Amino acid sequence: MIDVKNLSFGYSEEAILKRVSFSIKDKESVLVMGISGCGKTTLLKCLASIIPTTIEGKFTGKVLINGKDTQKNEKIKNDIGIVLQDPETQILTTKVSHEIAFGLENLCYDEDTISKLVKKFAEKFGLSDKLNYDIKNLSYGEKKKVIIASVCVMDKKILFFDEPLANLDIEMKEEMLDVLRLLKKEGKTIIVAEQNPCILKSLFDKCLILDKGRLIYNGDVKGGMEVMKKLTEHKKVHKTEPENEYVLNVKNLSFSYEGKNILKNINFKIKKNEVISITGRNGCGKTTLALCLCNLLKKNEGKIELFHKNIDDYENKQVAEKIGFVFQNPNFQIFKNTVTDEINYGPNNLGREITDNQTNNLLNDYGLSEKKNSHPFSLSLGEKKRLTIASAVSSDPEILILDEPVFGQDPYHFSKILNSVIGKKTVLIMTHEESLFNISNRVFEIKNGEVVEKKCGKVM
């Protein structure tokens, strides 16, 4: 079905993929692994003919689909569907029903057929009650399901998924696994790139592993997991004890949006250098709470005390000096033209300067030394995420709020991030990743808009 011969590609002079060769059979399911920035996303875009037909760069070698060269045969795209890592980049309309119908309309299906197929695939992917929703109001996981439905409705034979389980809660992950199992049962050829593939491994016939752009493994999944274990060996992250001083005190916090109560009467205190994980289902209000805590969203009721002073009495700049916030999607938080300038952007905005030595230490801690002169948007999504965390840390805030920091990260790089901040800052982590509960001093779950404390190390 797919035959790749000596494929090399670089967005600039630096090659991202280096002489990669492999083949995939019809109806085969393949797992693509490798640490953050190794070239997984670039490989999927090459296979899906996005590179080099839409995204330009230095491309050599061949990608053949059913024996046809993807660079010479535009019709090959009719057999291919891809679900990108970030669903925001793939949304083209405003409503769920319109998004699922969009591809069918471009293929000139008649109105009745479109209507029937939209309803069928909305039901198939658990979206029947969301058809009239504005996509902007959906959770991240729901948006991802909409994109999958919009791709699958066109009956593509080959489907590519880039980190389909990223940023999903436990139930949503199970739903996504059910989707992949269903597609495999229907005889689709499936290629999935994943950072942390443990719960996916039973789905696949074989796996490919990339390291620094080279294919270093092509074999069964069990052997591949052993190779990945060696690639991602990392220093253990230890839990530390917080100090007794309280730095954040939330009293009776409530927030509503368009008449809907998102957060209800929330109360908790956070100590200096404490690590807190806040979890809950997709769409439960984790990001909303994070935005309220750093005063980027104005609460409807209640009070937030930051270092024993009402947060409303601070100027915005003063809050930014004390609280560093990292968005779930790093594309929303990049401002400069080089990685080094991005790391210096926060301190400069606050009237500070960091030394070259401090900048180099951050580049090293966050695995970005080799990319220091690169444009941030040339980085992989995982590298961008590390850059936005490094940029927040560079301003030296006392409190760090991280929204889904595991997004796009392998264990090696993520352990370096955690070791650089735990015990040195108060850290609030909005996450679905249960492994983080073990290094947290406390774990809270948002359920029906309320916050409930959980036991550390326990799954929801």
Secondary structure, DSSP 8 states (H G I E B T S, - for coil): -EEEEEEEEESSSS-SEEEEEEEE-TT-EEEEE-STTSSHHHHHHHHTT-TTTTS-SEEEEEEEETTEETTT-GGGGGGEEEE-S-GGGG--SSBHHHHHHHHHHHTT--HHHHHHHHHHHHHHTT-GGGTTSBGGGS-HHHHHHHHHHHHHTTT-SEEEEESTTTT--HHHHHHHHHHHHHHHHTT-EEEEE-SS-GGGGGG-SEEEEEETTEEEEEE-HHHHHHHHHHHT-----------S-EEEEEEEEEEEETTEEEEEEEEEEEETT-EEEEE-STTSSHHHHHHHHTTSS--SEEEEEETTEEGGGS-HHHHHHHEEEE-SSGGGG--SSSHHHHHHHHHHHTT----HHHHHHHHHHTT-GGGTTS-GGGS-HHHHHHHHHHHHHHT--SEEEEESTTTT--HHHHHHHHHHHBTTBEEEEE---GGGGGG-SEEEEEETTEEEEE-TT---
